[in-house]
Structure formats: structure tokens, C-alpha cells
């Protein structure tokens, strides 16, 4: 999670804009956050992101990062 937050806003947006990279970034960031912080909601979001339809959550996160600077439900 920290490596993603240390990136510039432009790099974050680019990582979330490309569909396959978006999905991979989501998986890495979500699971690393869950390993550090735990929590049932984070676990549910991790599982939802891991399945191929998790790309939709990635697009939601793209908008969320643009507006608020962090992942949705993180």
C-alpha cells in the first residue's frame, strides 16, 4: 500500500487507467493493506477484487483516487 501512496497522482492514475495493470495493482494494494490492517470489510473487498470482475472496482477506484486521493474502502 505504501508504495502506491508514495507515487505521484499522475502515476497512480496511469496505474489505474490501464485495465490489466489496474487489476494487478488493485490485487497487490488491497491484499497488502488487508495483511497489515486486517478487517472483515477489507477481506470482502480483497476477494471481490481478486475475481476477474474486480476490474469494475478498479474503475471505481480510479474515480475515487481522482476525487479523494485514496482507494475506496481502504
N, C-alpha and C positions, 0 to 999 in steps of 0.2 A: 504494500500500500504506500509506503513512504517514497519509493522510487517514482511512483506515478505522480504523487502530490508535489514532488520536487521539480518536475518538468514544467516548462513554461506553458502558458494557456494554449498557445498555438500547437505545441507538440501533443498536449492532451487531446485537443480537438481532432488533430490528424489521426491519432491512435484510435479514436472512437468513430471516426468517419469511414474508414475502410472496413467493409463487412467482416472478413475473416480475422483481420488484426483486431477489430473491435471485440469479437467474441473471445479470442485468446486473451486479450487484455482484461476483459471482464472476469474471466475464469481465474486468472492469476491474482488480480487485485481482490476479488471477492473472497477467494479461499484463504489468501494470506491474512486478510482482515479477520475472517472468522477464526483462524488459528490463534491470532493474537488477542482478540476481544471476546470471542465466543458469542453465545446468544442464539435463541431459537429462531428469531426472525431472520437473522443473518444466515443461519443454516438453510432455511427455506429458500431464501433468495439465491444462495450459492447453488442449491440443487436446481432451481429454475433456470439459472444462467448456464449451467453445465449442459443441459439438453439443447439440441440444435435450435429450438425456438427461442433460446436465450438471446439471439441476435436482436429480437424486438426490445428486450430490456436494455440492450446496448444502445439502441437508438434513443430510448428514453433517457438513458444516462448522458448521451451526447447533449441533449437539450438541457438536462439538469446541470451539467458541468458549465455549459454556456451561461446559464442564469445564476447559479449559486456557487460554482467553483468546487463542488464535491459530488461524489456519487449519490444517487438516490438510495435511501435506506441504508446508509453506511454508518 
